[in-house]
Amino acid sequence: MNENNTVAHTGAQTTNSSSPATEAVDVRAPLLIEGAHTHTEPTLQKRDQGRPHVATANRLDPGYSLAQFPEEIRKERLRRAVRRAVDLEDRPPTPIPPAISLKQRFAQARPEIGYRIVGWFVIGGKVILIAQYKSGKTTLVGNFVRSVVDGVPFLGAAQVRPVNSVVILDFEMSEGQIEAWLRDQAIQNTDRVHLISLRGAAGSFDILDEGRRREWAGHLRGLSADLVIVDCLRPALDALGLDEHSEAGRWFTAFDALLKEADVPEALVVHHSGHGGDRSRGDSRILDWPDGIWSLVRAERDDLTSARFISARGRDIAVDEGHLEFEPLTRHLTYSAKSRNALNADRVMVAVLRLLAEAQNPMSIRQIKGALAGKGHSNARIEATLVKASGAAQGYVTRIKGAKGAYDHCITAAGRAFLMGDRDEAFV
């Protein structure tokens, strides 16, 4: 009988004489001691012949062999077998999904893709909200919560299929402040919203630890959560010592496991953008994870008072960049399909029409450019605006041929009506 068989046999005999609970544990599996190989001494000497000896962790010291330690090996095998058995209790094997041919799949009746929020959020989906600092992400989350529990149109524009239970995991704001902001939203179905304040307690959300993750899964199941909101990602990573630039994937893997264990089909995770403003910070895995990506930006990156814009892209998700109008009393946001470029164009239009409305006489292009110099409008934008304003589609400006063949410009009744409209207030 060779050396290994002798060791295995010894372990088996010892096991048979133990209690019934131990008899079910297989201690005859090959031993893979960390840092040790089952080489005999001659093999080690032959392999290292001609090389200076370096004591490393992946081999036994010269002069020893595994056959000299049968009792230690038996105990180590038993310890590892017990650990494997306990691990299987904590983490049962996941069944391998069946392989189904496309012919079979296509023959099955499948419902069309449904939307939690039409165009923005698919049912059963996951979304990342990428937001510039102080751009209003918490206000946007409040509007989102109000829509998905009350069923009111999201941002006043998109139809919603409401859910029964939303859990907010807030890592940034104090309890009193987040409660006040949500109260301003005037949510009707407040019993459907569950707020968990984790500011100063982010370490309790240690979903990398299997035991703690099971606790959280049970908590979410107890709340019958349909949707979980994480606001926001960075404190959750910091609390676990994870690097935002290289280890966010570990957190998302654990978060997916949590959602699965808790039977929560949908999630929204809020994350800050980088210094450029339009892109996510950190690990590319952050953008790989979701079905949809919402982008919240300011018209002027460093101007905290500038207009806000939002867009959405992803799998079956497509919303063009639009302007968000803010109602301070209710904190409600309203979406209008107007991009930053379109808003800038409207601002130039207002500036040009106001100038012409206040002028005593028609003005040339040169006079208009001179009067608007230093106002943040380029000459090219002013020229394009005059062409658009004097076109048949709008008719805000008429052109009068002046001296030396140049054209002067004056405002029309339609132009004055434009200035008197609601748009005037929106762009001041």
C-alpha positions as CSV (number, residue, x, y, z in Angstrom):
1,M,0.0,0.0,0.0
2,N,1.5,3.4,-1.0
3,E,2.0,6.3,1.3
4,N,-1.2,8.2,0.3
5,N,-3.4,5.1,0.6
6,T,-2.0,4.5,4.0
7,V,-2.9,8.0,5.2
8,A,-6.4,7.8,3.7
9,H,-7.0,4.4,5.2
10,T,-5.9,5.6,8.6
11,G,-8.3,8.5,8.4
12,A,-11.1,6.3,7.3
13,Q,-10.6,3.9,10.2
14,T,-10.6,6.7,12.7
15,T,-13.7,8.2,11.3
16,N,-15.6,4.9,11.5
17,S,-15.0,4.7,15.2
18,S,-16.4,8.2,15.7
19,S,-20.0,9.4,16.3
20,P,-22.7,8.9,13.7
21,A,-22.6,12.7,12.8
22,T,-19.0,12.3,11.9
23,E,-19.4,9.1,9.9
24,A,-21.3,11.1,7.2
25,V,-18.3,13.3,6.6
26,D,-15.9,12.1,3.9
27,V,-12.3,12.8,5.2
28,R,-10.7,10.7,2.4
29,A,-10.7,13.6,-0.1
30,P,-7.2,14.6,-1.3
31,L,-5.5,16.9,1.1
32,L,-4.4,20.2,-0.3
33,I,-2.6,21.9,2.7
34,E,-2.0,25.5,2.0
35,G,1.6,25.8,0.9
36,A,2.3,22.1,0.9
37,H,2.9,19.6,-1.9
38,T,2.8,15.8,-1.5
39,H,6.4,15.3,-2.7
40,T,8.7,12.9,-1.0
41,E,12.0,14.1,0.2
42,P,14.0,12.6,-2.7
43,T,11.7,14.3,-5.2
44,L,12.2,17.6,-3.5
45,Q,16.0,17.1,-3.4
46,K,16.1,16.1,-7.1
47,R,14.0,19.1,-8.2
48,D,16.0,21.6,-6.2
49,Q,19.4,20.1,-7.1
50,G,21.8,22.8,-8.1
51,R,19.7,25.6,-6.8
52,P,20.2,27.4,-3.5
53,H,17.5,26.4,-1.0
54,V,14.8,28.9,-0.2
55,A,12.3,28.1,2.5
56,T,8.9,28.8,1.0
57,A,5.4,28.2,2.0
58,N,4.5,25.9,-0.9
59,R,6.6,22.9,0.2
60,L,7.6,21.0,3.3
61,D,11.0,21.6,4.9
62,P,13.7,19.3,3.6
63,G,14.0,16.2,5.8
64,Y,10.2,15.7,6.3
65,S,7.5,13.9,4.4
66,L,3.7,13.8,4.7
67,A,3.9,10.1,5.9
68,Q,5.4,11.3,9.1
69,F,2.2,13.2,10.1
70,P,-0.7,10.8,9.7
71,E,-2.7,12.1,12.8
72,E,-2.2,15.8,11.8
73,I,-3.3,15.0,8.3
74,R,-6.4,13.1,9.5
75,K,-7.4,16.1,11.7
76,E,-6.9,18.6,8.9
77,R,-9.0,16.5,6.5
78,L,-11.7,16.2,9.1
79,R,-11.6,20.0,9.8
80,R,-11.9,20.8,6.1
81,A,-14.7,18.3,5.6
82,V,-16.7,19.8,8.4
83,R,-16.1,23.3,7.0
84,R,-17.4,22.1,3.6
85,A,-20.5,20.6,5.1
86,V,-21.3,23.8,7.1
87,D,-20.7,26.0,4.0
88,L,-23.2,23.8,2.1
89,E,-25.8,24.5,4.8
90,D,-25.2,28.2,4.5
91,R,-24.9,28.4,0.8
92,P,-26.7,25.5,-1.0
93,P,-25.6,24.7,-4.5
94,T,-27.3,26.8,-7.1
95,P,-29.0,24.7,-9.7
96,I,-27.6,25.0,-13.2
97,P,-30.3,26.6,-15.5
98,P,-31.6,24.4,-18.3
99,A,-30.4,24.9,-21.9
100,I,-33.4,25.6,-24.0
101,S,-33.2,25.9,-27.8
102,L,-34.3,29.0,-29.6
103,K,-37.0,26.9,-31.4
104,Q,-38.5,26.0,-28.0
105,R,-38.1,29.5,-26.7
106,F,-39.7,31.2,-29.7
107,A,-42.6,28.8,-29.5
108,Q,-43.4,30.0,-26.0
109,A,-45.7,33.0,-25.6
110,R,-43.8,35.8,-24.0
111,P,-45.3,39.0,-22.7
112,E,-44.1,42.2,-24.3
113,I,-41.6,44.3,-22.4
114,G,-43.4,46.1,-19.7
115,Y,-42.4,49.4,-18.1
116,R,-42.5,50.5,-14.6
117,I,-42.0,54.0,-16.0
118,V,-42.7,54.2,-19.8
119,G,-39.4,54.9,-21.6
120,W,-37.4,55.2,-18.3
121,F,-37.6,52.0,-16.3
122,V,-38.4,48.4,-17.4
123,I,-40.3,46.1,-15.1
124,G,-37.8,43.9,-13.3
125,G,-35.0,46.3,-14.2
126,K,-32.1,48.0,-12.5
127,V,-31.1,51.6,-13.0
128,I,-28.1,53.7,-12.1
129,L,-28.6,57.5,-11.7
130,I,-25.4,59.3,-12.5
131,A,-25.6,62.8,-11.0
132,Q,-23.3,65.8,-10.7
133,Y,-22.6,67.0,-7.1
134,K,-25.4,69.2,-5.8
135,S,-27.4,68.7,-8.9
136,G,-30.6,67.6,-7.2
137,K,-30.3,63.9,-7.1
138,T,-32.1,63.5,-3.8
139,T,-35.0,65.7,-5.1
140,L,-35.1,63.5,-8.2
141,V,-35.3,60.4,-6.1
142,G,-38.1,61.9,-4.1
143,N,-40.1,62.6,-7.3
144,F,-39.3,59.0,-8.4
145,V,-40.6,57.6,-5.1
146,R,-43.8,59.7,-5.3
147,S,-44.5,58.4,-8.8
148,V,-43.9,54.7,-8.2
149,V,-46.1,54.5,-5.1
150,D,-48.8,57.0,-6.0
151,G,-48.9,56.2,-9.7
152,V,-48.6,59.8,-10.8
153,P,-46.7,60.5,-14.1
154,F,-43.0,60.6,-13.5
155,L,-41.7,64.2,-13.9
156,G,-45.2,65.1,-15.1
157,A,-44.5,63.3,-18.4
158,A,-44.2,59.5,-18.2
159,Q,-46.9,57.0,-17.3
160,V,-46.2,54.8,-14.3
161,R,-47.2,51.3,-13.1
162,P,-47.1,51.7,-9.3
163,V,-45.5,49.2,-6.8
164,N,-46.7,48.2,-3.3
165,S,-43.5,48.7,-1.3
166,V,-40.3,50.8,-1.8
167,V,-37.3,50.7,0.5
168,I,-34.9,53.7,0.6
169,L,-31.4,53.1,1.9
170,D,-30.1,56.6,2.5
171,F,-26.4,57.0,3.3
172,E,-26.0,60.7,3.0
173,M,-28.7,62.9,4.6
174,S,-29.7,63.1,8.3
175,E,-33.0,61.4,9.2
176,G,-34.7,64.8,9.9
177,Q,-33.7,66.3,6.6
178,I,-34.6,63.4,4.3
179,E,-38.0,63.1,6.1
180,A,-38.7,66.8,5.6
181,W,-37.8,66.6,1.9
182,L,-40.0,63.5,1.4
183,R,-42.8,65.2,3.3
184,D,-42.6,68.2,0.9
185,Q,-43.4,65.7,-1.9
186,A,-46.9,65.2,-0.5
187,I,-46.8,61.5,-1.1
188,Q,-50.2,59.9,-0.7
189,N,-49.4,56.3,-0.1
190,T,-46.8,56.9,2.7
191,D,-47.4,53.3,4.1
192,R,-45.7,52.0,0.9
193,V,-42.4,53.9,1.5
194,H,-39.9,52.5,4.1
195,L,-36.9,54.8,4.9
196,I,-33.8,53.3,6.4
197,S,-31.3,56.0,7.4
198,L,-27.7,54.7,7.2
199,R,-25.8,57.9,7.7
200,G,-23.2,57.1,10.3
201,A,-24.2,53.4,10.2
202,A,-23.1,52.4,6.7
203,G,-21.0,49.6,8.0
204,S,-24.2,47.8,9.0
205,F,-24.9,47.3,5.3
206,D,-22.1,44.8,4.9
207,I,-23.5,42.7,2.2
208,L,-20.1,41.1,1.5
209,D,-20.6,39.1,4.6
210,E,-23.0,36.2,3.9
211,G,-24.5,36.2,7.4
212,R,-25.2,39.9,7.4
213,R,-26.5,39.7,3.8
214,R,-29.0,37.1,5.0
215,E,-30.2,39.4,7.7
216,W,-30.8,42.2,5.3
217,A,-32.5,39.8,2.8
218,G,-34.9,38.8,5.6
219,H,-35.5,42.4,6.5
220,L,-36.4,43.3,2.9
221,R,-38.6,40.3,2.6
222,G,-40.4,41.3,5.8
223,L,-41.1,44.7,4.2
224,S,-42.3,42.9,1.0
225,A,-40.0,45.2,-0.9
226,D,-40.7,45.5,-4.7
227,L,-38.0,48.1,-5.3
228,V,-34.8,49.1,-3.4
229,I,-33.2,52.6,-3.7
230,V,-29.6,53.1,-2.7
231,D,-28.7,56.8,-2.2
232,C,-25.8,56.8,-2.8
233,L,-23.1,54.2,-3.7
234,R,-19.9,55.8,-2.5
235,P,-20.6,55.7,1.3
236,A,-21.6,52.1,1.0
237,L,-18.3,51.3,-0.7
238,D,-16.2,53.3,1.8
239,A,-17.8,51.6,4.8
240,L,-16.6,48.2,3.5
241,G,-13.1,49.5,2.5
242,L,-13.8,49.0,-1.2
243,D,-12.0,51.0,-3.9
244,E,-14.5,52.8,-6.1
245,H,-12.1,52.6,-9.0
246,S,-11.4,48.8,-8.9
247,E,-13.7,47.0,-6.5
248,A,-17.2,48.3,-7.2
249,G,-17.9,45.1,-9.0
250,R,-17.6,43.1,-5.8
251,W,-20.3,45.3,-4.2
252,F,-22.7,44.9,-7.1
253,T,-22.2,41.2,-7.2
254,A,-23.2,41.0,-3.5
255,F,-26.0,43.5,-4.1
256,D,-27.4,41.3,-6.9
257,A,-27.2,38.3,-4.5
258,L,-29.1,40.3,-1.8
259,L,-31.9,41.3,-4.2
260,K,-32.2,37.6,-5.3
261,E,-32.3,36.3,-1.8
262,A,-34.8,39.0,-0.8
263,D,-37.0,38.5,-3.9
264,V,-36.7,42.1,-4.8
265,P,-37.0,42.5,-8.6
266,E,-36.0,46.2,-9.1
267,A,-33.5,48.6,-7.9
268,L,-32.2,52.2,-8.3
269,V,-28.7,53.1,-7.3
270,V,-27.5,56.7,-7.2
271,H,-23.9,57.5,-8.0
272,H,-21.9,60.7,-8.4
273,S,-20.4,61.7,-11.7
274,G,-16.7,62.5,-12.2
275,H,-15.2,66.0,-12.5
276,G,-16.2,66.2,-16.1
277,G,-19.9,66.1,-15.1
278,D,-21.3,63.7,-17.7
279,R,-19.6,60.5,-16.8
280,S,-19.7,58.1,-13.9
281,R,-16.8,58.0,-11.4
282,G,-14.8,54.9,-10.8
283,D,-15.0,51.2,-11.9
284,S,-16.4,50.5,-15.4
285,R,-18.4,47.7,-13.7
286,I,-20.7,50.5,-12.3
287,L,-22.0,51.1,-15.8
288,D,-22.0,47.5,-16.8
289,W,-24.5,46.5,-14.0
290,P,-27.7,48.4,-14.8
291,D,-30.3,48.0,-17.5
292,G,-30.7,51.7,-17.7
293,I,-28.5,54.8,-17.0
294,W,-30.0,58.1,-16.1
295,S,-27.8,61.2,-16.3
296,L,-28.6,64.3,-14.3
297,V,-26.5,67.4,-15.2
298,R,-26.4,71.2,-14.8
299,A,-26.3,73.5,-17.8
300,E,-23.1,75.0,-16.3
301,R,-21.1,72.5,-14.4
302,D,-19.8,74.9,-11.8
303,D,-22.9,77.0,-11.4
304,L,-25.1,75.5,-8.7
305,T,-28.0,77.7,-9.8
306,S,-28.0,76.8,-13.5
307,A,-30.7,74.7,-15.1
308,R,-30.9,70.9,-14.7
309,F,-31.2,68.4,-17.5
310,I,-31.8,64.7,-17.5
311,S,-31.6,61.9,-20.1
312,A,-31.9,58.1,-20.0
313,R,-30.3,55.3,-22.0
314,G,-30.1,51.6,-21.8
315,R,-31.8,48.3,-22.8
316,D,-35.3,49.3,-24.1
317,I,-34.7,52.7,-22.4
318,A,-34.4,55.9,-24.4
319,V,-35.3,59.4,-23.3
320,D,-33.7,62.4,-24.9
321,E,-32.1,65.1,-22.8
322,G,-34.7,67.4,-21.4
323,H,-35.0,70.3,-19.1
324,L,-36.2,69.9,-15.5
325,E,-38.3,72.7,-14.1
326,F,-38.4,72.9,-10.3
327,E,-41.3,73.9,-8.0
328,P,-39.7,75.0,-4.7
329,L,-42.7,74.6,-2.5
330,T,-43.4,70.9,-3.4
331,R,-40.0,70.0,-4.8
332,H,-41.8,68.6,-7.8
333,L,-39.9,68.4,-11.1
334,T,-41.3,68.6,-14.6
335,Y,-39.6,67.3,-17.7
336,S,-39.7,69.1,-21.0
337,A,-38.0,67.8,-24.1
338,K,-35.5,70.6,-24.4
339,S,-31.8,69.9,-24.4
340,R,-29.0,72.2,-23.2
341,N,-28.4,73.4,-26.8
342,A,-32.0,74.1,-27.3
343,L,-32.3,76.0,-24.0
344,N,-29.2,78.1,-24.9
345,A,-30.8,78.9,-28.3
346,D,-34.0,80.0,-26.6
347,R,-32.0,82.3,-24.3
348,V,-30.3,83.9,-27.2
349,M,-33.7,84.3,-28.9
350,V,-35.1,86.1,-25.8
351,A,-32.0,88.3,-25.5
352,V,-32.3,89.4,-29.2
353,L,-36.0,90.0,-29.1
354,R,-35.8,92.0,-25.8
355,L,-33.1,94.1,-27.4
356,L,-35.2,94.8,-30.5
357,A,-38.3,95.4,-28.4
358,E,-36.5,98.1,-26.4
359,A,-34.8,99.7,-29.4
360,Q,-36.2,103.0,-30.8
361,N,-35.2,102.1,-34.3
362,P,-34.4,99.0,-36.4
363,M,-31.0,97.6,-35.7
364,S,-28.3,96.1,-38.0
365,I,-26.5,92.8,-37.2
366,R,-23.4,94.8,-36.2
367,Q,-25.4,96.9,-33.7
368,I,-27.1,93.8,-32.3
369,K,-23.8,92.0,-31.8
370,G,-22.3,95.0,-30.2
371,A,-25.2,95.4,-27.8
372,L,-25.0,91.8,-26.7
373,A,-21.2,91.7,-26.4
374,G,-20.1,90.2,-23.1
375,K,-23.5,88.6,-22.4
376,G,-22.3,85.1,-23.1
377,H,-23.7,84.7,-26.6
378,S,-21.4,84.0,-29.5
379,N,-21.6,86.0,-32.8
380,A,-22.4,82.8,-34.7
381,R,-25.3,82.0,-32.3
382,I,-26.7,85.6,-32.6
383,E,-26.6,85.3,-36.5
384,A,-28.3,81.9,-36.4
385,T,-30.9,83.2,-34.1
386,L,-31.7,86.2,-36.4
387,V,-32.1,83.9,-39.4
388,K,-34.4,81.6,-37.4
389,A,-36.4,84.5,-35.9
390,S,-37.0,86.1,-39.3
391,G,-38.0,82.8,-41.0
392,A,-41.6,82.1,-42.0
393,A,-42.0,79.4,-39.3
394,Q,-41.7,81.9,-36.5
395,G,-41.8,85.4,-37.9
396,Y,-40.6,87.1,-34.8
397,V,-38.4,89.6,-36.7
398,T,-38.7,91.5,-40.0
399,R,-35.8,92.6,-42.0
400,I,-35.7,96.0,-43.7
401,K,-33.2,96.8,-46.3
402,G,-31.1,99.7,-45.2
403,A,-28.3,101.8,-46.4
404,K,-25.5,100.2,-48.5
405,G,-27.6,97.1,-49.0
406,A,-27.4,96.0,-45.3
407,Y,-30.5,94.8,-43.5
408,D,-31.9,96.3,-40.3
409,H,-34.1,94.3,-37.9
410,C,-37.2,95.1,-36.0
411,I,-39.5,93.0,-33.8
412,T,-43.0,91.9,-35.0
413,A,-46.2,91.4,-33.1
414,A,-45.5,87.6,-33.0
415,G,-42.1,88.4,-31.4
416,R,-43.7,90.5,-28.7
417,A,-46.2,87.8,-28.0
418,F,-43.3,85.3,-27.6
419,L,-41.8,87.6,-25.0
420,M,-45.1,87.9,-23.1
421,G,-45.5,84.1,-23.0
422,D,-44.6,81.7,-20.2
423,R,-41.3,80.9,-21.8
424,D,-40.1,84.4,-20.8
425,E,-40.2,83.5,-17.2
426,A,-38.6,80.0,-17.7
427,F,-35.4,81.4,-19.1
428,V,-34.8,84.5,-17.0
